[in-house]
Amino acid sequence: MKKADLVNEVAKVVGTKKDAQEAVDCILEAIMKTLKGNGEVTLVGFGTFKVAGRKARTGRNPKTGEEIMIQAKNAPKFSAAKALKDALEEIPLD
């Protein structure tokens, strides 16, 4: 599902595509703003978004095999809630 598909789904509930677009943008902006402030966003029954720090490490250039230094950085992390995990258990594997 892409963002446009999500907007279409929300539009079915709120009535107009414009209102749905504003709602989706507002939610995504709020999540990003909270994560930028090193906060956590918990959506009960869905999961938690948070910031995870990654330490600096040595990597390898896949083309040349040369060792390179990868800098430390912050990365977004999502942990699925139990309800989401349970819902996915019901889907048959291919």
C-alpha positions in Angstrom: 0.0 0.0 0.0 1.3 3.4 -0.9 0.5 6.8 0.7 -2.1 7.5 -2.0 -3.9 4.2 -1.3 -3.9 5.0 2.4 -5.4 8.4 1.7 -8.1 6.7 -0.4 -9.0 4.4 2.5 -9.2 7.3 5.0 -11.3 9.2 2.5 -13.9 6.5 2.7 -14.4 7.4 6.4 -13.9 11.1 6.5 -15.7 11.9 3.2 -13.4 13.8 1.0 -9.9 13.1 -0.4 -8.7 16.6 0.7 -9.7 16.0 4.3 -8.1 12.5 4.2 -4.9 13.9 2.7 -4.7 16.5 5.5 -5.3 13.8 8.1 -2.7 11.4 6.8 -0.1 14.3 6.4 -0.9 15.5 10.0 -0.4 12.0 11.5 2.9 11.4 9.6 4.2 14.9 10.5 3.3 14.3 14.2 5.2 11.0 14.2 8.3 12.6 12.5 8.2 15.6 14.9 8.1 13.3 17.9 10.9 11.1 16.6 13.0 14.1 15.8 12.7 15.1 19.5 13.9 11.6 20.4 10.4 10.7 21.6 8.3 7.6 21.2 5.0 7.1 19.4 2.8 4.2 20.6 -0.3 3.2 18.7 -2.0 0.7 20.9 -2.8 -2.5 19.0 -0.5 -1.5 16.2 3.0 -0.8 17.5 5.6 1.6 18.6 7.9 4.0 16.6 11.1 5.1 18.3 14.7 6.2 17.6 17.5 3.7 17.9 21.1 4.7 18.0 23.5 2.8 15.8 27.1 2.7 16.8 30.0 3.4 14.4 31.3 0.3 12.8 33.6 -1.0 10.1 32.0 -2.1 6.9 33.2 -3.3 3.5 32.8 -1.8 0.1 31.0 -4.5 -1.9 32.8 -3.5 -5.2 36.3 -3.3 -4.0 36.3 -5.3 -0.8 38.0 -2.3 0.9 37.2 -1.7 4.6 35.3 1.5 5.3 34.2 3.3 8.5 30.4 3.6 8.9 29.5 6.6 11.1 27.2 6.3 14.1 23.7 7.5 13.4 20.1 7.5 14.7 17.6 5.3 12.8 13.9 4.9 13.1 12.7 1.6 14.7 9.2 0.0 14.7 8.1 -2.7 17.1 4.9 -4.4 16.2 2.3 -4.8 19.0 1.0 -8.2 20.0 -2.4 -7.6 18.3 -0.7 -6.9 15.0 1.5 -9.9 15.3 -1.5 -12.1 16.1 -3.4 -10.7 13.2 -0.6 -11.6 10.8 -0.5 -15.2 12.2 -3.9 -15.7 10.6 -2.6 -15.1 7.1 -1.5 -18.4 5.4 2.0 -18.6 4.2 2.6 -19.0 0.4 
